[in-house]
């Protein structure tokens, strides 16, 4: 086994360790929170809201933000750093907020192998659809507000806490802006390849790059006492490239992934009418009856699994999967090259994970 393979294995062993450590912390957080917010005097809806949030939050997920957070701190030091646990909780609570809102916007029945929060509320309140929608929205809001509270309560020096809060406040706003742009993308797609590409990249920048990659890295570096000023441009380049490859892989898996692994039904984006990188490639590559079939499936919530299979066959015949995967690979290799430039000023062991992560992302199955 060569040194590159050894460093890759050790990096992902550390990532698995971060996930185990964080999952235990997340369970303890919700157990303590239940005692704080779940009193009988509050009625039945507040504890149910918290229960739904905990179910979604604890039901898996790649915990990529947690890994990036801890490895970003490890770029500077391997010593134990105060505030990382709270920052990790904050990031994952914000992620739960985004997932709940996404599932409401997309009318998605499944998330992480179980019912989405929205559909769980609909099952709870079948005769009160507006109340079910409201309860799901409140669960999402609760996650977003708790994401800030947990960081505010962290035992940190005031200046460091303020810098980390500034990052998280900024990314909270960015995430909502990204979701608003996501709605616009699907309702009013821009004309022309350049306009469509620009809107897709902007949505990815706000919904993926900034809050999935850039924010965890900035929080980890700040917690470790790093001055970000001289590194911001490189961090942004890495986050943009890794975010693009990751979003494209998500789009790819919507049609070509295994639902048992992704936790979502195949073709969910297509049924929801989402103008993703995949649907853009599909529409651009097809004509005649194939194009008509894809157009008919797009935004059809009653689209059957058989039609989704037909669309998948069309995509394979027109080599859409190969072209999209090639673009994913190109962005991932560019992100890895950007990370490689960090060896000159940061710990190489930690840099290795940032080099390998985008490449791993190109072949992930969920």
C-alpha positions in Angstrom: 0.0 0.0 0.0 1.6 3.3 -1.1 1.7 6.4 1.1 -1.1 8.1 -0.8 -3.4 5.1 -0.1 -2.4 5.1 3.5 -3.2 8.8 3.9 -6.6 8.3 2.2 -7.5 5.4 4.4 -6.4 7.3 7.6 -8.3 10.4 6.5 -11.6 8.5 6.1 -11.0 6.5 9.3 -10.9 9.9 11.0 -14.1 10.9 9.2 -15.9 7.8 10.5 -14.6 8.6 14.0 -16.0 12.1 13.8 -19.4 10.8 12.7 -19.6 8.3 15.6 -18.5 11.0 18.1 -20.9 13.5 16.7 -23.9 11.1 16.6 -23.4 10.4 20.3 -23.3 14.1 21.0 -26.4 14.8 18.9 -28.4 12.2 20.9 -27.3 13.7 24.2 -28.2 17.2 22.9 -31.8 16.2 22.0 -32.2 14.3 25.3 -31.2 17.4 27.2 -33.3 19.6 25.0 -36.4 17.5 25.6 -36.1 18.4 29.3 -35.8 22.0 28.4 -38.6 22.4 25.9 -40.8 19.3 26.3 -42.8 20.0 29.5 -46.4 18.8 29.7 -47.5 22.4 30.3 -46.5 23.2 26.7 -49.2 21.1 25.2 -48.9 18.3 22.7 -47.7 20.0 19.6 -44.4 21.4 20.9 -43.0 18.1 22.1 -44.2 16.4 18.9 -42.4 19.1 16.9 -39.2 18.5 18.8 -39.7 14.7 18.4 -40.0 15.0 14.6 -36.9 17.2 14.5 -34.9 14.7 16.5 -36.1 11.8 14.4 -35.0 13.4 11.2 -31.7 14.7 12.7 -30.7 11.4 14.2 -31.7 9.3 11.3 -28.4 9.1 9.5 -26.9 11.5 7.0 -23.3 11.6 5.9 -22.3 14.2 8.5 -20.0 15.7 5.9 -20.2 19.1 7.6 -19.0 17.7 10.9 -16.0 16.0 9.1 -15.1 19.2 7.3 -15.4 21.2 10.6 -13.1 19.0 12.6 -10.6 18.5 9.7 -10.5 22.3 9.1 -9.5 22.7 12.7 -6.9 19.9 12.3 -5.3 21.9 9.4 -4.0 24.1 12.2 -3.7 21.9 15.3 -4.5 18.4 16.5 -5.1 19.6 20.1 -8.6 19.6 21.6 -10.4 22.8 20.7 -13.3 24.3 22.6 -16.4 25.1 20.7 -16.2 22.4 18.0 -19.0 20.3 19.4 -21.3 23.2 19.5 -20.3 24.3 16.0 -21.0 20.8 14.7 -24.4 20.8 16.4 -25.2 24.2 14.9 -24.2 23.0 11.4 -26.3 19.8 11.6 -29.3 21.6 13.1 -29.2 24.1 10.2 -29.0 21.2 7.8 -32.1 19.7 9.4 -33.8 23.1 8.9 -32.9 23.1 5.2 -34.0 19.5 4.7 -37.4 20.1 6.3 -38.0 23.1 4.1 -36.8 21.3 1.0 -39.2 18.5 1.6 -42.1 20.9 2.1 -41.2 22.8 -1.1 -40.9 19.5 -3.1 -43.8 17.7 -1.5 -41.3 14.8 -0.7 -42.7 11.8 1.2 -39.3 10.3 2.1 -36.1 11.5 3.7 -33.2 9.4 5.0 -35.1 6.2 4.6 -38.1 7.3 6.6 -41.1 9.7 6.2 -40.2 13.3 5.7 -41.1 15.7 8.5 -43.9 17.1 6.4 -45.4 13.8 5.6 -45.1 12.7 9.2 -47.2 15.8 10.2 -49.7 14.9 7.5 -50.0 11.4 9.0 -50.5 13.0 12.4 -53.2 15.4 11.2 -54.9 13.9 8.2 -58.0 16.1 8.7 -56.1 19.3 9.2 -53.8 19.8 6.2 -53.0 23.4 7.0 -52.1 22.6 10.5 -49.9 19.7 9.3 -48.1 22.2 7.0 -47.7 24.7 9.8 -46.4 22.1 12.2 -43.7 21.0 9.7 -42.7 24.6 9.1 -42.4 25.2 12.8 -40.2 22.1 13.1 -38.0 23.6 10.4 -38.0 27.0 12.1 -37.1 25.4 15.5 -34.1 23.7 13.9 -32.9 27.0 12.4 -33.2 29.0 15.7 -31.7 26.2 17.8 -28.7 26.2 15.3 -27.9 29.7 16.4 -28.7 29.2 20.1 -26.4 26.3 20.6 -23.5 28.3 19.2 -24.4 31.3 21.3 -24.4 29.2 24.4 -20.9 27.8 23.7 -18.3 28.5 26.4 -15.8 30.4 24.2 -13.9 33.7 24.4 -16.3 36.5 23.3 -14.3 37.5 20.2 -14.0 34.0 18.9 -17.7 33.2 19.6 -18.7 36.4 17.8 -16.6 35.5 14.7 -18.2 32.1 14.6 -21.7 33.4 15.1 -21.1 35.9 12.2 -20.2 33.0 9.9 -23.3 31.0 10.9 -25.6 34.0 10.8 -24.4 34.7 7.3 -24.8 31.2 6.1 -28.3 31.0 7.6 -29.3 33.9 5.4 -27.5 32.4 2.4 -29.4 29.1 2.8 -32.8 30.9 2.8 -31.8 33.0 -0.3 -30.7 29.8 -2.0 -34.0 28.1 -1.3 -35.8 31.2 -2.7 -33.7 31.0 -5.8 -34.4 27.3 -6.0 -38.1 28.1 -6.2 -37.5 30.6 -9.0 -35.3 28.2 -10.9 -38.2 25.7 -11.2 -41.0 28.2 -11.7 -39.3 30.6 -14.0 -36.3 28.9 -15.6 -34.1 31.4 -17.4 -33.9 31.2 -21.2 -30.7 30.3 -23.0 -27.8 28.1 -21.9 -25.8 30.9 -20.3 -28.8 32.1 -18.2 -29.8 28.7 -17.1 -26.2 27.7 -16.2 -25.8 30.9 -14.2 -28.9 30.3 -12.2 -28.0 26.7 -11.5 -24.6 27.7 -10.3 -26.0 30.5 -8.1 -28.4 28.1 -6.5 -25.6 25.7 -5.9 -23.4 28.4 -4.5 -26.0 29.4 -1.9 -27.5 26.1 -1.1 -24.5 23.8 -1.2 -21.1 25.5 -1.5 -21.5 28.1 1.2 -23.3 26.1 3.9 -22.1 22.6 3.2 -18.4 23.3 2.6 -17.3 26.8 3.2 -19.1 27.4 6.5 -17.8 24.3 8.3 -14.3 25.0 7.1 -14.4 28.6 8.3 -15.9 27.6 11.6 -13.2 25.0 12.2 -10.4 27.3 11.3 -11.8 30.1 13.5 -12.2 27.8 16.4 -8.5 26.8 16.0 -7.6 30.5 16.1 -6.7 30.9 12.4 -6.9 34.3 10.8 -9.0 33.7 7.6 -8.1 36.8 5.7 -5.2 35.4 3.6 -7.0 32.1 2.9 -10.5 33.3 2.0 -10.1 33.2 -1.8 -8.7 29.7 -1.9 -11.4 28.5 0.5 -14.1 30.0 -1.7 -12.6 28.4 -4.8 -12.4 25.0 -3.2 -16.0 25.3 -1.8 -17.4 26.3 -5.2 -15.7 23.5 -7.1 -16.4 20.8 -4.5 -20.0 22.1 -4.1 -20.6 21.9 -7.8 -19.4 18.4 -8.1 -21.4 17.3 -5.0 -24.6 18.9 -6.3 -24.2 17.3 -9.7 -23.7 14.0 -8.1 -26.9 14.5 -6.1 -28.7 15.2 -9.3 -27.1 12.2 -11.0 -28.2 9.9 -8.1 -31.8 11.1 -8.4 -32.2 9.1 -11.6 -29.3 6.6 -11.6 -29.0 5.9 -7.8 -30.4 3.0 -5.8 -33.4 4.3 -3.7 -32.5 1.8 -1.0 -29.2 3.7 -0.6 -30.3 7.3 -1.3 -33.4 7.0 0.9 -35.5 8.7 -1.7 -37.7 7.3 -4.5 -36.0 7.3 -7.9 -36.9 10.3 -10.1 -38.1 12.5 -7.2 -36.5 15.7 -8.8 -38.1 14.9 -12.1 -41.5 14.5 -10.6 -41.1 17.7 -8.7 -40.2 19.6 -11.9 -36.8 20.5 -10.6 -34.5 22.0 -13.3 -31.4 20.3 -12.2 -28.1 19.7 -13.9 -29.4 16.3 -14.9 -32.7 17.5 -16.3 -30.9 20.2 -18.3 -28.6 17.5 -19.8 -31.6 15.3 -20.6 -33.6 18.1 -22.3 -30.5 19.3 -24.3 -29.6 15.7 -25.4 -33.0 14.5 -26.6 -35.4 15.3 -29.4 -38.5 13.8 -31.0 -40.4 11.2 -28.9 -37.6 11.0 -26.3 -37.7 14.7 -25.7 -41.5 14.5 -25.4 -41.3 11.7 -22.9 -38.9 13.6 -20.7 -41.0 16.8 -20.9 -44.1 14.9 -20.0 -42.4 13.3 -16.9 -41.0 16.6 -15.7 -43.3 18.2 -13.1 -45.7 15.2 -13.2 -46.2 14.2 -9.5 -48.2 11.1 -10.8 -45.3 9.9 -13.0 -45.1 6.1 -12.6 -42.0 4.1 -11.8 -42.3 2.6 -15.3 -42.1 6.1 -16.9 -39.1 6.9 -14.7 -37.5 3.7 -16.0 -38.2 4.8 -19.5 -36.6 8.2 -18.9 -33.6 6.4 -17.4 -33.3 4.3 -20.5 -33.5 7.4 -22.7 -30.7 9.0 -20.6 -28.5 5.9 -21.1 -29.1 5.8 -24.8 -28.2 9.4 -25.2 -25.1 9.0 -22.9 -26.3 11.7 -20.5 -25.0 9.7 -17.5 -21.5 9.6 -19.0 -21.4 13.3 -19.9 -22.7 14.4 -16.5 -20.3 12.2 -14.7 -17.4 13.6 -16.7 -18.3 17.1 -15.6 -18.6 15.9 -12.0 -15.1 14.4 -12.2 -13.6 17.6 -13.7 -14.9 19.8 -10.9 -13.8 17.3 -8.3 -10.2 17.1 -9.7 -10.0 20.9 -9.8 -11.2 21.1 -6.1 -8.6 18.5 -5.2 -5.9 20.5 -6.9 -6.9 23.6 -5.0 -6.6 21.7 -1.7 -3.2 20.4 -2.7 -1.9 24.0 -2.6 -2.6 24.0 1.1 0.3 21.7 2.0 2.7 24.6 2.1 1.0 26.3 5.1 -1.2 23.7 6.8 -0.9 20.1 8.3 -0.5 17.7 5.4 -2.4 14.9 7.1 -5.5 17.0 7.3 -5.0 18.5 3.8 -5.2 14.9 2.5 -8.8 14.6 3.4 -9.7 17.8 1.6 -7.9 16.5 -1.5 -9.6 13.1 -1.4 -13.1 14.2 -0.4 -14.2 15.6 -3.8 -12.8 12.6 -5.5 -14.7 10.2 -3.2 -17.8 12.4 -3.8 -17.7 11.6 -7.5 -18.6 7.9 -6.9 -20.7 8.0 -3.7 -24.0 6.1 -3.8 -26.1 8.2 -1.4 
